[in-house]
Amino acid sequence: MTLHTETLIIGGGLSGLYLAQQLERAGRGYLLVEARARFGGRIISPSIEHSAEHFDLGPAWFWPGQSRIAKLLDELDIPYFDQAARGKLVFEDPSGQVRRDLDMATMEGAHRIEGGLARLIDALVSRLPKDKLKLSSPVQQIKMGEDEIHVTIDGAVENISAKQVIICAPPRLAAHNLKFSPPLPEPTIQQMRACPTWMAAHAKFIAVYDKPFWREMDLSGDAISHKGPMMEMHDASPQSETVNKGHGAIFGFLGLPAQARKGQDAIIIEACKQQLINLFGEGAASPIEVFYKDWSADPYTATKDDANGPQSHPHYHGISINEGDWQNRLFFSSTETAPQFGGFLEGALEAVDNVMRRF
Ligand SMILES: Cc1cc2nc3c(=O)[nH]c(=O)nc-3n(C[C@H](O)[C@H](O)[C@H](O)COP(=O)(O)OP(=O)(O)OC[C@H]3O[C@@H](n4cnc5c(N)ncnc54)[C@H](O)[C@@H]3O)c2cc1C
């Protein structure tokens, strides 16, 4: 049986879902296929038992001046608040000596979504028709026929007749995992491989506590460590510091390179817990839950080429196809294709705006 659609969207992260929303609004045909058994891609916000609070293991912030994401949240009636910034920053030197008296708030001004970013994904998914979204459908091959595009998903050929395909997955990942028939032009493949997937080299740890106890110590939850294993920590409590009730949480980015983290999850989690006691005192000794995610080990985000992330924010640009059969049939729209806000959540939306103008 052939499934007929105008546009095949590959990837159900923020970019793919926002594209689906735009096409739905425009009354255009589409089918979205997502490799994982969940939507959201790099957005993932697990919760603790018996609580509606969620904690962001992927992105957590957006910033003033990122108007698309602010507008989308307003439209979906999702409130956001300012990153906690009151109180001192904790600093740990390479020998483990700690000081808790620094007047610095490294993420002051950033915004967080009340209840976690997965709320945005849930809101988008709940407004789209279920029969246009397919989970657990990793695309492996895209083959162009006369009028039809045949897609191999999870080992089986599915006949999907589509006028165009839009890849809403990171270009480097697509170059690594997707086979194109006929092949993409070499310059296009090279651009895709050279495009680092933002934050794919990173790992994030979160500890959840009964309450944000550090606020009573006049600490903001921010910490910088030159010892590790976490190098940068922030308050990840699910609500604004002005509310100051509910659970508290601190998250940290690991400083260890991806290669050194491989197969070491249990040891790393213990070391992170210990580090939080060293930095924030005995109040940190009894987290009610911890979460850990190593993005470099996730096959639907990272490739082996992402093990060493870029030192600074890359200058992203669109992926172009200037010759051959795929011209005007295949487009790219993950955050890594956005020239202005590439890498950020805002870029995932910017990429959609750009691709919508092209077909
Ligand atoms: C730890 C971490 C922290 C971050 N912090 C921030 C932050 O604070 N602020 C910010 O703005 N940004 C942050 N980012 C970046 C942010 O997560 C991304 O900009 C955004 O989520 C990208 O969305 P996307 O839809 O473009 O890509 P993705 O979320 O990667 O979505 C791509 C989708 O394609 C699917 N897919 C892949 N291959 C296939 C296939 N073969 N077939 C079908 N589907 C496939 C994937 O499963 C995925 O669902 C962070 C990222 C990480 C990992």
PDBQT file of the ligand as one rigid body, heavy atoms in Angstrom, charges set to zero:
ROOT
HETATM    1  C1  LIG A 401      22.334  18.958  26.857  1.00  0.00    +0.000 C 
HETATM    2  C2  LIG A 401      21.749  19.991  25.931  1.00  0.00    +0.000 A 
HETATM    3  C3  LIG A 401      21.511  21.274  26.381  1.00  0.00    +0.000 A 
HETATM    4  C4  LIG A 401      20.976  22.226  25.533  1.00  0.00    +0.000 A 
HETATM    5  N1  LIG A 401      20.668  23.469  26.047  1.00  0.00    +0.000 NA
HETATM    6  C5  LIG A 401      20.038  24.367  25.279  1.00  0.00    +0.000 A 
HETATM    7  C6  LIG A 401      19.494  25.539  25.861  1.00  0.00    +0.000 A 
HETATM    8  O1  LIG A 401      19.549  25.738  27.085  1.00  0.00    +0.000 OA
HETATM    9  N2  LIG A 401      18.883  26.434  25.026  1.00  0.00    +0.000 N 
HETATM   10  C7  LIG A 401      18.761  26.210  23.680  1.00  0.00    +0.000 A 
HETATM   11  O2  LIG A 401      18.206  27.080  22.985  1.00  0.00    +0.000 OA
HETATM   12  N3  LIG A 401      19.211  25.064  23.113  1.00  0.00    +0.000 NA
HETATM   13  C8  LIG A 401      19.831  24.141  23.881  1.00  0.00    +0.000 A 
HETATM   14  N4  LIG A 401      20.204  22.942  23.339  1.00  0.00    +0.000 N 
HETATM   15  C9  LIG A 401      19.964  22.719  21.888  1.00  0.00    +0.000 C 
HETATM   16  C10 LIG A 401      18.493  22.337  21.615  1.00  0.00    +0.000 C 
HETATM   17  O3  LIG A 401      18.226  21.138  22.280  1.00  0.00    +0.000 OA
HETATM   18  C11 LIG A 401      18.287  22.199  20.117  1.00  0.00    +0.000 C 
HETATM   19  O4  LIG A 401      18.485  23.462  19.494  1.00  0.00    +0.000 OA
HETATM   20  C12 LIG A 401      16.882  21.751  19.690  1.00  0.00    +0.000 C 
HETATM   21  O5  LIG A 401      16.299  20.853  20.586  1.00  0.00    +0.000 OA
HETATM   22  C13 LIG A 401      17.011  21.149  18.286  1.00  0.00    +0.000 C 
HETATM   23  O6  LIG A 401      15.748  20.723  17.793  1.00  0.00    +0.000 OA
HETATM   24  P1  LIG A 401      15.692  20.025  16.378  1.00  0.00    +0.000 P 
HETATM   25  O7  LIG A 401      14.279  19.620  16.158  1.00  0.00    +0.000 OA
HETATM   26  O8  LIG A 401      16.362  20.871  15.380  1.00  0.00    +0.000 OA
HETATM   27  O9  LIG A 401      16.618  18.708  16.507  1.00  0.00    +0.000 OA
HETATM   28  P2  LIG A 401      16.429  17.415  17.429  1.00  0.00    +0.000 P 
HETATM   29  O10 LIG A 401      15.835  17.779  18.728  1.00  0.00    +0.000 OA
HETATM   30  O11 LIG A 401      17.744  16.719  17.455  1.00  0.00    +0.000 OA
HETATM   31  O12 LIG A 401      15.362  16.547  16.636  1.00  0.00    +0.000 OA
HETATM   32  C14 LIG A 401      15.718  15.707  15.568  1.00  0.00    +0.000 C 
HETATM   33  C15 LIG A 401      14.775  14.514  15.571  1.00  0.00    +0.000 C 
HETATM   34  O13 LIG A 401      15.062  13.682  14.450  1.00  0.00    +0.000 OA
HETATM   35  C16 LIG A 401      14.942  12.339  14.856  1.00  0.00    +0.000 C 
HETATM   36  N5  LIG A 401      15.719  11.500  13.923  1.00  0.00    +0.000 N 
HETATM   37  C17 LIG A 401      17.061  11.405  13.819  1.00  0.00    +0.000 A 
HETATM   38  N6  LIG A 401      17.381  10.524  12.851  1.00  0.00    +0.000 NA
HETATM   39  C18 LIG A 401      16.208  10.061  12.339  1.00  0.00    +0.000 A 
HETATM   40  C19 LIG A 401      15.891   9.107  11.333  1.00  0.00    +0.000 A 
HETATM   41  N7  LIG A 401      16.842   8.461  10.645  1.00  0.00    +0.000 N 
HETATM   42  N8  LIG A 401      14.567   8.855  11.069  1.00  0.00    +0.000 NA
HETATM   43  C20 LIG A 401      13.581   9.501  11.742  1.00  0.00    +0.000 A 
HETATM   44  N9  LIG A 401      13.853  10.412  12.729  1.00  0.00    +0.000 NA
HETATM   45  C21 LIG A 401      15.148  10.682  13.016  1.00  0.00    +0.000 A 
HETATM   46  C22 LIG A 401      15.523  12.324  16.265  1.00  0.00    +0.000 C 
HETATM   47  O14 LIG A 401      15.118  11.191  16.993  1.00  0.00    +0.000 OA
HETATM   48  C23 LIG A 401      14.942  13.635  16.814  1.00  0.00    +0.000 C 
HETATM   49  O15 LIG A 401      13.693  13.439  17.444  1.00  0.00    +0.000 OA
HETATM   50  C24 LIG A 401      20.706  21.935  24.171  1.00  0.00    +0.000 A 
HETATM   51  C25 LIG A 401      20.937  20.630  23.702  1.00  0.00    +0.000 A 
HETATM   52  C26 LIG A 401      21.450  19.664  24.577  1.00  0.00    +0.000 A 
HETATM   53  C27 LIG A 401      21.664  18.256  24.073  1.00  0.00    +0.000 C 
ENDROOT
TORSDOF 0
